[in-house]
Amino acid sequence: RTFFEVEMPALLQWKFDDKKAQAITQPILFVLGSESHPIAKEGRDLVHSWFPRTEDCMVQGVTHSLQVQDAKAVAEGIATFLKQHPIQRRSTAQ
Protein backbone atom coordinates (compact mmCIF):
# COMPACT_ATOMS: atom_id res chain seq x y z
CA ARG A 1 0.00 0.00 0.00
CA THR A 2 2.85 2.40 0.83
CA PHE A 3 4.37 1.88 -2.59
CA PHE A 4 1.20 2.78 -4.46
CA GLU A 5 0.17 5.66 -2.19
CA VAL A 6 3.53 7.29 -1.44
CA GLU A 7 6.40 5.97 -3.48
CA MET A 8 4.71 5.59 -6.88
CA PRO A 9 3.45 9.21 -7.04
CA ALA A 10 6.93 10.45 -6.09
CA LEU A 11 8.53 8.18 -8.67
CA LEU A 12 6.24 9.52 -11.38
CA GLN A 13 7.33 13.08 -10.57
CA TRP A 14 11.05 12.23 -10.60
CA LYS A 15 12.85 13.31 -13.74
CA PHE A 16 16.21 11.82 -14.66
CA ASP A 17 18.00 12.51 -17.92
CA ASP A 18 21.44 12.53 -19.51
CA LYS A 19 22.30 15.88 -17.92
CA LYS A 20 21.66 14.58 -14.40
CA ALA A 21 23.51 11.39 -15.27
CA GLN A 22 26.70 13.39 -15.89
CA ALA A 23 26.95 14.07 -12.16
CA ILE A 24 27.43 10.35 -11.48
CA THR A 25 31.08 9.40 -11.87
CA GLN A 26 31.20 6.10 -9.99
CA PRO A 27 31.64 2.85 -11.90
CA ILE A 28 28.36 1.08 -12.58
CA LEU A 29 27.70 -2.64 -13.04
CA PHE A 30 24.96 -3.57 -15.50
CA VAL A 31 23.85 -7.15 -14.90
CA LEU A 32 21.86 -8.78 -17.68
CA GLY A 33 20.74 -12.27 -18.61
CA SER A 34 21.71 -13.38 -22.10
CA GLU A 35 18.09 -14.43 -22.72
CA SER A 36 16.53 -11.23 -21.36
CA HIS A 37 13.85 -9.43 -23.36
CA PRO A 38 15.22 -7.08 -26.05
CA ILE A 39 13.96 -4.04 -24.12
CA ALA A 40 16.45 -4.88 -21.35
CA LYS A 41 19.22 -4.84 -23.93
CA GLU A 42 18.02 -1.42 -25.13
CA GLY A 43 18.17 -0.26 -21.51
CA ARG A 44 21.76 -1.45 -21.38
CA ASP A 45 22.64 0.72 -24.37
CA LEU A 46 21.05 3.75 -22.71
CA VAL A 47 22.90 3.16 -19.44
CA HIS A 48 26.19 2.86 -21.33
CA SER A 49 25.52 6.10 -23.19
CA TRP A 50 24.75 8.00 -19.98
CA PHE A 51 27.42 6.44 -17.76
CA PRO A 52 30.75 5.88 -19.54
CA ARG A 53 32.13 3.89 -16.61
CA THR A 54 29.49 1.16 -16.97
CA GLU A 55 30.71 -2.42 -17.03
CA ASP A 56 28.67 -5.44 -18.08
CA CYS A 57 28.05 -8.72 -16.34
CA MET A 58 26.29 -10.99 -18.81
CA VAL A 59 24.86 -14.09 -17.14
CA GLN A 60 24.56 -16.79 -19.78
CA GLY A 61 21.42 -18.82 -20.38
CA VAL A 62 19.07 -16.85 -18.13
CA THR A 63 16.31 -14.26 -18.51
CA HIS A 64 15.40 -11.18 -16.47
CA SER A 65 14.94 -13.51 -13.45
CA LEU A 66 18.68 -14.11 -13.47
CA GLN A 67 19.16 -13.88 -9.70
CA VAL A 68 16.67 -16.73 -9.29
CA GLN A 69 17.87 -18.78 -12.24
CA ASP A 70 21.61 -18.54 -11.50
CA ALA A 71 22.25 -16.80 -8.19
CA LYS A 72 25.84 -18.02 -8.05
CA ALA A 73 26.79 -16.44 -11.39
CA VAL A 74 25.13 -13.15 -10.40
CA ALA A 75 26.93 -13.13 -7.03
CA GLU A 76 30.26 -13.93 -8.68
CA GLY A 77 29.78 -11.09 -11.17
CA ILE A 78 29.01 -8.62 -8.40
CA ALA A 79 31.93 -9.86 -6.28
CA THR A 80 34.35 -9.47 -9.19
CA PHE A 81 33.11 -5.93 -9.85
CA LEU A 82 33.43 -4.97 -6.16
CA LYS A 83 36.96 -6.35 -5.98
CA GLN A 84 37.91 -4.17 -8.94
CA HIS A 85 36.05 -1.14 -7.55
CA PRO A 86 36.04 -1.33 -3.74
CA ILE A 87 33.57 0.93 -2.01
CA GLN A 88 35.46 3.70 -0.28
CA ARG A 89 34.06 5.61 2.63
CA ARG A 90 34.13 9.36 2.43
CA SER A 91 35.64 11.11 5.37
CA THR A 92 33.26 13.45 7.17
CA ALA A 93 36.14 15.12 9.04
CA GLN A 94 37.23 18.47 7.67
C-alpha positions in Angstrom: 0.0 0.0 0.0 2.9 2.4 0.8 4.4 1.9 -2.6 1.2 2.8 -4.5 0.2 5.7 -2.2 3.5 7.3 -1.4 6.4 6.0 -3.5 4.7 5.6 -6.9 3.5 9.2 -7.0 6.9 10.5 -6.1 8.5 8.2 -8.7 6.2 9.5 -11.4 7.3 13.1 -10.6 11.0 12.2 -10.6 12.9 13.3 -13.7 16.2 11.8 -14.7 18.0 12.5 -17.9 21.4 12.5 -19.5 22.3 15.9 -17.9 21.7 14.6 -14.4 23.5 11.4 -15.3 26.7 13.4 -15.9 27.0 14.1 -12.2 27.4 10.3 -11.5 31.1 9.4 -11.9 31.2 6.1 -10.0 31.6 2.9 -11.9 28.4 1.1 -12.6 27.7 -2.6 -13.0 25.0 -3.6 -15.5 23.9 -7.2 -14.9 21.9 -8.8 -17.7 20.7 -12.3 -18.6 21.7 -13.4 -22.1 18.1 -14.4 -22.7 16.5 -11.2 -21.4 13.8 -9.4 -23.4 15.2 -7.1 -26.1 14.0 -4.0 -24.1 16.5 -4.9 -21.4 19.2 -4.8 -23.9 18.0 -1.4 -25.1 18.2 -0.3 -21.5 21.8 -1.5 -21.4 22.6 0.7 -24.4 21.1 3.8 -22.7 22.9 3.2 -19.4 26.2 2.9 -21.3 25.5 6.1 -23.2 24.7 8.0 -20.0 27.4 6.4 -17.8 30.7 5.9 -19.5 32.1 3.9 -16.6 29.5 1.2 -17.0 30.7 -2.4 -17.0 28.7 -5.4 -18.1 28.0 -8.7 -16.3 26.3 -11.0 -18.8 24.9 -14.1 -17.1 24.6 -16.8 -19.8 21.4 -18.8 -20.4 19.1 -16.9 -18.1 16.3 -14.3 -18.5 15.4 -11.2 -16.5 14.9 -13.5 -13.5 18.7 -14.1 -13.5 19.2 -13.9 -9.7 16.7 -16.7 -9.3 17.9 -18.8 -12.2 21.6 -18.5 -11.5 22.3 -16.8 -8.2 25.8 -18.0 -8.1 26.8 -16.4 -11.4 25.1 -13.2 -10.4 26.9 -13.1 -7.0 30.3 -13.9 -8.7 29.8 -11.1 -11.2 29.0 -8.6 -8.4 31.9 -9.9 -6.3 34.3 -9.5 -9.2 33.1 -5.9 -9.8 33.4 -5.0 -6.2 37.0 -6.4 -6.0 37.9 -4.2 -8.9 36.1 -1.1 -7.5 36.0 -1.3 -3.7 33.6 0.9 -2.0 35.5 3.7 -0.3 34.1 5.6 2.6 34.1 9.4 2.4 35.6 11.1 5.4 33.3 13.4 7.2 36.1 15.1 9.0 37.2 18.5 7.7 
